[in-house]
Amino acid sequence: MSATYRQSSAVTPALLERDPENRLLACGPRVRLGPEEIRDQALAVSGLLVEKIGGPSVKPHQPAGLWQELSGDKGYVESTGPDLYRRSLYTYWKRTNPPPFMTNFDAPNREQCAVFESKTNSPLQALNLMNDITFQEASEKLAERMANGGGVAYGYELVLSRPPTAKQKAILLRLQNELGLTAVASLILNLDEAITKE
């Protein structure tokens, strides 16, 4: 958490003139979080994350029928209770059928060693953040936290670690009136700022 690591990725004309190739580390890197971090963050801010350390692998939500279609065996048996919300580190992987969310967010395929993860942006990622059952559940729980703890500004600050601007708060309040708190929570979890270190 050095000052260099924590600085903004925004480039000003003065910084660009002084350090055009960022060799002096005038600005920080802009990096999308990894799939495990994105999932764990959504579970944490919603209050769903189970922080138990150790134990066997768990099988969180996965699209129905996918396991049978790709593997042809008896099927995927989802974990139940708190095991659904364990850290992504404990997720069971089958190389021929990895968790779709992890694949969409460029997790290595585990068939060879990967020193660096590739980071792409695709529409499937946004669809995952809006429609994946884990994120729907996280949105519902985050909405409950907002309803009990201070509204949309509270939820925004939980996810992004900063309060919304007046304009952002007005938009969120309008959306709350039109669509409800769960839709607002889903929107906040889907923001670029929520999944990217700026």
Backbone as CSV, one residue per row, in Angstrom:
resi,resn,N_x,N_y,N_z,CA_x,CA_y,CA_z,C_x,C_y,C_z
1,MET,0.824,-1.194,0.000,0.000,0.000,0.000,0.874,1.266,0.000
2,SER,1.957,1.217,-0.741,2.845,2.369,-0.827,2.138,3.538,-1.507
3,ALA,2.691,4.722,-1.340,2.113,5.915,-1.967,2.126,5.774,-3.490
4,THR,3.157,5.148,-4.038,3.224,4.954,-5.488,2.103,4.053,-5.961
5,TYR,1.844,2.963,-5.241,0.780,2.032,-5.628,-0.588,2.689,-5.525
6,ARG,-0.794,3.524,-4.499,-2.109,4.095,-4.247,-2.429,5.318,-5.100
7,GLN,-1.485,5.855,-5.831,-1.779,7.070,-6.593,-2.693,6.810,-7.774
8,SER,-3.313,7.859,-8.228,-4.303,7.781,-9.296,-3.657,7.401,-10.628
9,SER,-4.452,6.776,-11.493,-3.979,6.454,-12.843,-4.248,7.594,-13.819
10,ALA,-4.904,8.662,-13.346,-5.218,9.804,-14.218,-3.928,10.499,-14.646
11,VAL,-3.864,10.818,-15.938,-2.682,11.481,-16.489,-3.030,12.929,-16.798
12,THR,-2.287,13.830,-16.201,-2.480,15.258,-16.483,-1.456,15.698,-17.527
13,PRO,-1.716,16.806,-18.214,-0.726,17.278,-19.197,0.655,17.510,-18.578
14,ALA,0.692,18.011,-17.338,1.982,18.251,-16.673,2.723,16.938,-16.423
15,LEU,2.004,15.914,-15.970,2.640,14.611,-15.739,3.107,13.984,-17.049
16,LEU,2.300,14.131,-18.078,2.648,13.564,-19.375,3.906,14.215,-19.940
17,GLU,4.040,15.516,-19.737,5.227,16.218,-20.221,6.464,15.806,-19.418
18,ARG,6.293,15.669,-18.111,7.418,15.347,-17.232,7.845,13.882,-17.337
19,ASP,6.880,12.981,-17.514,7.163,11.547,-17.489,6.293,10.824,-18.522
20,PRO,6.559,11.015,-19.839,5.669,10.489,-20.878,5.533,8.966,-20.881
21,GLU,6.536,8.239,-20.458,6.479,6.774,-20.456,6.253,6.209,-19.064
22,ASN,5.995,7.065,-18.111,5.732,6.687,-16.720,6.900,5.912,-16.094
23,ARG,8.103,6.241,-16.510,9.287,5.581,-15.936,9.542,6.037,-14.508
24,LEU,9.116,7.251,-14.178,9.284,7.763,-12.814,8.087,7.410,-11.933
25,LEU,7.181,6.619,-12.482,5.964,6.207,-11.777,5.159,7.414,-11.310
26,ALA,4.955,8.343,-12.241,4.197,9.557,-11.933,2.719,9.262,-11.713
27,CYS,2.240,8.186,-12.289,0.850,7.784,-12.044,0.794,6.268,-11.876
28,GLY,-0.236,5.843,-11.200,-0.386,4.420,-10.909,-0.977,3.665,-12.082
29,PRO,-0.980,2.344,-12.012,-1.558,1.550,-13.091,-3.080,1.491,-12.987
30,ARG,-3.735,1.376,-14.121,-5.185,1.161,-14.154,-5.381,-0.311,-14.494
31,VAL,-5.910,-1.066,-13.534,-5.987,-2.515,-13.690,-7.365,-3.015,-13.270
32,ARG,-7.973,-3.851,-14.133,-9.232,-4.476,-13.736,-8.928,-5.566,-12.727
33,LEU,-9.765,-5.678,-11.718,-9.582,-6.722,-10.721,-9.726,-8.091,-11.369
34,GLY,-9.130,-9.087,-10.762,-9.262,-10.458,-11.252,-10.643,-11.011,-10.924
35,PRO,-11.039,-12.108,-11.561,-12.379,-12.650,-11.339,-12.649,-13.025,-9.885
36,GLU,-11.653,-13.572,-9.213,-11.837,-13.953,-7.814,-12.081,-12.714,-6.952
37,GLU,-11.335,-11.656,-7.229,-11.478,-10.414,-6.455,-12.839,-9.761,-6.697
38,ILE,-13.302,-9.785,-7.933,-14.594,-9.173,-8.260,-15.717,-9.898,-7.530
39,ARG,-15.710,-11.224,-7.578,-16.744,-12.007,-6.902,-16.672,-11.817,-5.388
40,ASP,-15.461,-11.912,-4.833,-15.309,-11.784,-3.382,-15.693,-10.389,-2.897
41,GLN,-15.391,-9.374,-3.698,-15.763,-8.011,-3.313,-17.284,-7.858,-3.256
42,ALA,-17.980,-8.387,-4.256,-19.444,-8.296,-4.275,-20.038,-9.011,-3.063
43,LEU,-19.498,-10.175,-2.741,-19.984,-10.910,-1.565,-19.669,-10.153,-0.280
44,ALA,-18.487,-9.536,-0.210,-18.088,-8.826,1.010,-18.954,-7.596,1.258
45,VAL,-19.157,-6.759,0.255,-19.930,-5.526,0.476,-21.396,-5.812,0.732
46,SER,-21.857,-6.967,0.263,-23.262,-7.324,0.501,-23.455,-7.984,1.860
47,GLY,-22.361,-8.388,2.477,-22.447,-9.059,3.771,-22.593,-10.567,3.643
48,LEU,-22.474,-11.117,2.438,-22.644,-12.556,2.227,-21.359,-13.363,2.396
49,LEU,-20.202,-12.729,2.250,-18.934,-13.457,2.229,-18.708,-14.217,3.528
50,VAL,-18.413,-15.500,3.400,-18.058,-16.346,4.540,-16.536,-16.428,4.567
51,GLU,-15.932,-15.970,5.635,-14.476,-15.861,5.693,-13.793,-17.032,6.370
52,LYS,-14.465,-18.155,6.480,-13.883,-19.355,7.078,-12.626,-19.736,6.301
53,ILE,-11.588,-20.075,7.026,-10.316,-20.433,6.399,-10.171,-21.946,6.385
54,GLY,-9.727,-22.486,5.245,-9.465,-23.908,5.110,-10.707,-24.714,4.793
55,GLY,-10.496,-26.010,4.679,-11.606,-26.904,4.385,-11.623,-27.320,2.927
56,PRO,-12.555,-28.200,2.592,-12.626,-28.700,1.214,-13.155,-27.651,0.242
57,SER,-12.948,-27.928,-1.042,-13.467,-27.039,-2.084,-14.989,-27.003,-2.040
58,VAL,-15.550,-25.894,-2.504,-17.004,-25.724,-2.517,-17.467,-25.497,-3.952
59,LYS,-18.751,-25.735,-4.179,-19.318,-25.589,-5.519,-20.389,-24.507,-5.486
60,PRO,-20.000,-23.256,-5.805,-20.990,-22.179,-5.834,-21.926,-22.314,-7.031
61,HIS,-22.832,-21.367,-7.174,-23.822,-21.398,-8.255,-23.150,-21.563,-9.615
62,GLN,-23.812,-22.322,-10.473,-23.397,-22.484,-11.860,-24.658,-22.688,-12.690
63,PRO,-24.673,-22.270,-13.960,-25.886,-22.447,-14.771,-26.352,-23.901,-14.792
64,ALA,-27.651,-24.083,-14.642,-28.235,-25.431,-14.626,-27.958,-26.162,-15.934
65,GLY,-27.578,-27.420,-15.833,-27.370,-28.265,-17.005,-26.016,-28.129,-17.676
66,LEU,-25.242,-27.100,-17.346,-23.954,-26.869,-18.005,-22.985,-28.019,-17.744
67,TRP,-22.911,-28.452,-16.520,-21.981,-29.520,-16.133,-22.275,-30.809,-16.913
68,GLN,-23.554,-31.178,-16.976,-23.932,-32.390,-17.695,-23.638,-32.254,-19.194
69,GLU,-23.908,-31.087,-19.741,-23.695,-30.849,-21.169,-22.226,-31.002,-21.548
70,LEU,-21.326,-30.483,-20.717,-19.905,-30.497,-21.053,-19.162,-31.711,-20.522
71,SER,-19.648,-32.291,-19.441,-18.922,-33.394,-18.820,-19.613,-34.740,-18.983
72,GLY,-20.913,-34.727,-19.171,-21.642,-35.963,-19.372,-21.764,-36.842,-18.146
73,ASP,-21.350,-36.356,-16.994,-21.470,-37.188,-15.803,-22.765,-36.885,-15.061
74,LYS,-22.856,-37.315,-13.819,-24.116,-37.214,-13.082,-24.553,-35.785,-12.795
75,GLY,-23.654,-34.847,-12.954,-24.061,-33.464,-12.786,-23.369,-32.738,-11.655
76,TYR,-23.584,-31.473,-11.638,-22.975,-30.576,-10.674,-23.914,-30.440,-9.481
77,VAL,-23.411,-30.727,-8.310,-24.222,-30.605,-7.104,-23.731,-29.377,-6.343
78,GLU,-24.528,-28.323,-6.392,-24.170,-27.071,-5.717,-24.017,-27.265,-4.224
79,SER,-23.078,-26.526,-3.670,-22.964,-26.491,-2.216,-24.205,-25.814,-1.663
80,THR,-24.420,-25.950,-0.385,-25.584,-25.326,0.246,-25.138,-24.474,1.414
81,GLY,-26.033,-23.608,1.852,-25.775,-22.778,3.028,-24.576,-21.866,2.847
82,PRO,-23.798,-21.702,3.904,-22.664,-20.766,3.859,-21.611,-21.121,2.812
83,ASP,-21.521,-22.412,2.435,-20.509,-22.807,1.452,-20.707,-22.132,0.091
84,LEU,-21.921,-21.701,-0.219,-22.165,-20.988,-1.484,-21.409,-19.668,-1.539
85,TYR,-21.047,-19.132,-0.367,-20.480,-17.781,-0.299,-19.068,-17.764,0.247
86,ARG,-18.379,-18.892,0.122,-16.968,-18.940,0.529,-16.135,-18.154,-0.472
87,ARG,-14.949,-17.767,-0.055,-14.044,-17.055,-0.961,-13.811,-17.869,-2.236
88,SER,-13.576,-17.172,-3.327,-13.372,-17.820,-4.625,-12.169,-18.753,-4.615
89,LEU,-11.247,-18.529,-3.719,-10.086,-19.396,-3.566,-10.495,-20.849,-3.355
90,TYR,-11.660,-21.071,-2.732,-12.109,-22.416,-2.396,-13.047,-23.033,-3.445
91,THR,-13.232,-22.356,-4.566,-14.135,-22.861,-5.607,-13.556,-24.098,-6.290
92,TYR,-14.372,-25.130,-6.414,-13.993,-26.363,-7.100,-13.858,-26.082,-8.594
93,TRP,-12.768,-26.545,-9.190,-12.534,-26.367,-10.624,-12.398,-27.724,-11.297
94,LYS,-12.988,-27.844,-12.434,-12.759,-28.986,-13.305,-12.194,-28.395,-14.590
95,ARG,-11.018,-28.826,-14.988,-10.359,-28.180,-16.130,-11.206,-28.182,-17.386
96,THR,-11.973,-29.234,-17.602,-12.794,-29.282,-18.813,-14.087,-28.495,-18.674
97,ASN,-14.367,-28.003,-17.467,-15.602,-27.264,-17.237,-15.401,-26.246,-16.108
98,PRO,-14.581,-25.201,-16.346,-14.333,-24.218,-15.294,-15.575,-23.371,-15.021
99,PRO,-15.622,-22.708,-13.874,-16.766,-21.835,-13.594,-16.891,-20.758,-14.676
100,PRO,-18.070,-20.622,-15.299,-18.240,-19.671,-16.406,-17.874,-18.235,-16.040
101,PHE,-18.228,-17.808,-14.826,-17.889,-16.438,-14.429,-16.390,-16.222,-14.490
102,MET,-15.624,-17.174,-13.965,-14.162,-17.044,-13.954,-13.607,-17.007,-15.379
103,THR,-14.173,-17.822,-16.256,-13.728,-17.854,-17.646,-14.018,-16.527,-18.338
104,ASN,-15.207,-15.971,-18.134,-15.567,-14.695,-18.767,-14.670,-13.553,-18.319
105,PHE,-14.134,-13.655,-17.107,-13.244,-12.613,-16.605,-11.777,-13.014,-16.706
106,ASP,-11.476,-13.913,-17.648,-10.104,-14.227,-18.053,-9.270,-14.973,-17.019
107,ALA,-9.877,-15.794,-16.189,-9.077,-16.624,-15.290,-8.271,-17.613,-16.133
108,PRO,-7.038,-17.896,-15.755,-6.255,-18.884,-16.511,-6.978,-20.226,-16.549
109,ASN,-6.768,-20.982,-17.608,-7.495,-22.244,-17.784,-6.929,-23.394,-16.954
110,ARG,-5.850,-23.200,-16.278,-5.225,-24.180,-15.375,-4.660,-25.400,-16.094
111,GLU,-4.472,-25.286,-17.402,-3.823,-26.371,-18.126,-2.325,-26.149,-18.225
112,GLN,-1.903,-24.918,-17.968,-0.481,-24.606,-17.906,-0.293,-23.454,-16.930
113,CYS,0.941,-23.236,-16.527,1.247,-22.163,-15.585,1.024,-20.806,-16.260
114,ALA,0.407,-19.878,-15.544,0.190,-18.524,-16.076,0.832,-17.522,-15.133
115,VAL,1.850,-16.834,-15.609,2.532,-15.852,-14.783,1.696,-14.584,-14.687
116,PHE,1.091,-14.167,-15.796,0.238,-12.996,-15.831,-1.126,-13.382,-16.376
117,GLU,-2.181,-12.815,-15.791,-3.522,-13.030,-16.328,-3.785,-12.001,-17.413
118,SER,-4.410,-12.433,-18.503,-4.817,-11.463,-19.511,-6.043,-10.725,-18.970
119,LYS,-6.219,-9.500,-19.376,-7.355,-8.700,-18.934,-8.049,-8.139,-20.166
120,THR,-9.216,-8.671,-20.470,-9.977,-8.181,-21.610,-11.259,-7.530,-21.111
121,ASN,-11.923,-6.826,-21.982,-13.236,-6.258,-21.689,-14.195,-6.777,-22.744
122,SER,-15.302,-7.341,-22.290,-16.282,-7.839,-23.244,-17.685,-7.630,-22.692
123,PRO,-18.696,-7.588,-23.561,-20.081,-7.446,-23.103,-20.512,-8.575,-22.175
124,LEU,-19.938,-9.766,-22.346,-20.291,-10.889,-21.480,-19.980,-10.592,-20.015
125,GLN,-18.941,-9.804,-19.780,-18.579,-9.476,-18.403,-19.666,-8.631,-17.747
126,ALA,-20.161,-7.639,-18.463,-21.244,-6.812,-17.916,-22.500,-7.646,-17.700
127,LEU,-22.789,-8.549,-18.635,-23.955,-9.423,-18.477,-23.799,-10.329,-17.258
128,ASN,-22.585,-10.818,-17.032,-22.325,-11.622,-15.841,-22.601,-10.828,-14.569
129,LEU,-22.114,-9.601,-14.527,-22.293,-8.780,-13.329,-23.757,-8.440,-13.070
130,MET,-24.572,-8.422,-14.114,-25.994,-8.110,-13.933,-26.854,-9.351,-13.739
131,ASN,-26.467,-10.478,-14.341,-27.365,-11.630,-14.384,-26.908,-12.864,-13.632
132,ASP,-25.641,-12.965,-13.301,-25.155,-14.133,-12.567,-25.887,-14.206,-11.232
133,ILE,-26.311,-15.395,-10.839,-27.124,-15.540,-9.631,-26.384,-15.054,-8.383
134,THR,-25.077,-15.244,-8.337,-24.302,-14.755,-7.186,-24.405,-13.242,-7.086
135,PHE,-24.336,-12.550,-8.218,-24.412,-11.091,-8.204,-25.836,-10.611,-7.958
136,GLN,-26.831,-11.384,-8.395,-28.215,-11.033,-8.067,-28.442,-11.126,-6.561
137,GLU,-27.931,-12.195,-5.957,-28.065,-12.343,-4.500,-27.291,-11.244,-3.768
138,ALA,-26.091,-10.936,-4.259,-25.300,-9.864,-3.642,-26.025,-8.525,-3.761
139,SER,-26.670,-8.274,-4.906,-27.426,-7.028,-5.089,-28.593,-6.945,-4.110
140,GLU,-29.291,-8.068,-3.920,-30.420,-8.077,-2.977,-29.957,-7.788,-1.551
141,LYS,-28.855,-8.405,-1.148,-28.341,-8.196,0.215,-27.767,-6.795,0.383
142,LEU,-27.105,-6.277,-0.660,-26.600,-4.905,-0.597,-27.761,-3.927,-0.503
143,ALA,-28.842,-4.203,-1.227,-30.042,-3.359,-1.150,-30.613,-3.368,0.276
144,GLU,-30.614,-4.530,0.926,-31.068,-4.604,2.320,-30.185,-3.753,3.225
145,ARG,-28.871,-3.829,3.003,-27.947,-3.015,3.804,-28.199,-1.519,3.576
146,MET,-28.487,-1.150,2.330,-28.772,0.260,2.040,-30.080,0.681,2.694
147,ALA,-31.085,-0.181,2.661,-32.387,0.139,3.262,-32.269,0.313,4.772
148,ASN,-31.368,-0.446,5.386,-31.215,-0.389,6.847,-30.113,0.549,7.321
149,GLY,-29.302,1.051,6.392,-28.123,1.767,6.861,-27.828,3.132,6.310
150,GLY,-28.642,3.720,5.511,-28.299,5.058,5.045,-28.532,5.298,3.575
151,GLY,-29.240,4.417,2.910,-29.644,4.669,1.535,-28.574,4.443,0.494
152,VAL,-28.824,5.028,-0.677,-27.971,4.789,-1.838,-26.550,5.303,-1.630
153,ALA,-26.398,6.408,-0.919,-25.053,6.956,-0.678,-24.221,5.984,0.156
154,TYR,-24.866,5.328,1.118,-24.185,4.340,1.954,-23.714,3.155,1.106
155,GLY,-24.580,2.636,0.252,-24.214,1.521,-0.618,-23.110,1.893,-1.581
156,TYR,-23.196,3.079,-2.133,-22.180,3.567,-3.066,-20.825,3.628,-2.375
157,GLU,-20.819,4.150,-1.153,-19.561,4.269,-0.413,-19.030,2.905,0.016
158,LEU,-19.910,1.967,0.341,-19.468,0.609,0.673,-18.696,-0.020,-0.480
159,VAL,-19.206,0.134,-1.681,-18.599,-0.507,-2.846,-17.386,0.265,-3.348
160,LEU,-17.475,1.584,-3.428,-16.428,2.379,-4.081,-15.489,3.111,-3.126
161,SER,-15.754,3.028,-1.829,-14.908,3.668,-0.811,-14.847,5.184,-0.951
162,ARG,-15.897,5.758,-1.492,-16.013,7.221,-1.563,-17.487,7.567,-1.698
163,PRO,-17.876,8.731,-1.212,-19.286,9.116,-1.360,-19.586,9.527,-2.802
164,PRO,-20.829,9.394,-3.223,-21.179,9.842,-4.577,-21.200,11.371,-4.641
165,THR,-20.958,11.888,-5.827,-21.109,13.325,-6.014,-22.602,13.645,-5.960
166,ALA,-22.941,14.915,-5.883,-24.356,15.314,-5.834,-25.097,14.821,-7.068
167,LYS,-24.459,14.924,-8.233,-25.088,14.478,-9.479,-25.290,12.962,-9.472
168,GLN,-24.273,12.212,-9.025,-24.382,10.759,-8.961,-25.479,10.333,-7.984
169,LYS,-25.551,11.019,-6.852,-26.573,10.684,-5.854,-27.974,10.942,-6.411
170,ALA,-28.129,12.031,-7.145,-29.431,12.350,-7.741,-29.855,11.265,-8.737
171,ILE,-28.912,10.775,-9.528,-29.206,9.706,-10.492,-29.607,8.432,-9.755
172,LEU,-28.862,8.092,-8.714,-29.163,6.880,-7.944,-30.530,6.971,-7.280
173,LEU,-30.870,8.141,-6.748,-32.176,8.321,-6.111,-33.306,8.216,-7.131
174,ARG,-33.083,8.773,-8.321,-34.091,8.656,-9.379,-34.297,7.191,-9.769
175,LEU,-33.184,6.458,-9.908,-33.279,5.034,-10.232,-33.961,4.252,-9.118
176,GLN,-33.694,4.624,-7.888,-34.343,3.958,-6.767,-35.861,4.141,-6.840
177,ASN,-36.296,5.354,-7.151,-37.734,5.627,-7.262,-38.373,4.876,-8.429
178,GLU,-37.612,4.710,-9.521,-38.151,4.052,-10.710,-38.043,2.529,-10.653
179,LEU,-36.908,2.023,-10.130,-36.625,0.583,-10.242,-36.462,-0.140,-8.913
180,GLY,-36.186,0.574,-7.857,-35.992,-0.066,-6.557,-34.529,-0.163,-6.163
181,LEU,-34.299,-0.464,-4.891,-32.940,-0.505,-4.351,-32.106,-1.653,-4.910
182,THR,-32.727,-2.779,-5.224,-31.951,-3.904,-5.750,-31.338,-3.548,-7.104
183,ALA,-32.082,-2.843,-7.942,-31.551,-2.408,-9.241,-30.412,-1.410,-9.049
184,VAL,-30.542,-0.533,-8.064,-29.469,0.427,-7.778,-28.224,-0.315,-7.301
185,ALA,-28.411,-1.302,-6.421,-27.284,-2.082,-5.932,-26.584,-2.812,-7.081
186,SER,-27.360,-3.386,-7.991,-26.794,-4.065,-9.151,-26.003,-3.088,-10.017
187,LEU,-26.555,-1.905,-10.211,-25.864,-0.876,-10.992,-24.530,-0.514,-10.354
188,ILE,-24.520,-0.324,-9.047,-23.285,0.061,-8.356,-22.233,-1.043,-8.491
189,LEU,-22.638,-2.299,-8.317,-21.692,-3.410,-8.443,-21.176,-3.563,-9.868
190,ASN,-21.915,-3.030,-10.850,-21.550,-3.151,-12.256,-20.741,-1.961,-12.768
191,LEU,-20.529,-0.961,-11.937,-19.765,0.207,-12.376,-18.318,-0.162,-12.677
192,ASP,-17.741,0.486,-13.683,-16.344,0.258,-14.029,-15.446,0.518,-12.816
193,GLU,-15.775,1.536,-12.060,-14.973,1.897,-10.891,-15.008,0.811,-9.826
194,ALA,-16.052,-0.003,-9.810,-16.167,-1.077,-8.827,-15.276,-2.263,-9.164
195,ILE,-14.948,-2.452,-10.420,-14.151,-3.615,-10.805,-12.781,-3.234,-11.339
196,THR,-12.428,-1.952,-11.237,-11.144,-1.485,-11.768,-10.420,-0.670,-10.722
197,LYS,-9.128,-0.966,-10.543,-8.291,-0.148,-9.673,-7.817,1.024,-10.523
198,GLU,-8.233,2.216,-10.130,-7.889,3.413,-10.902,-6.588,4.003,-10.399
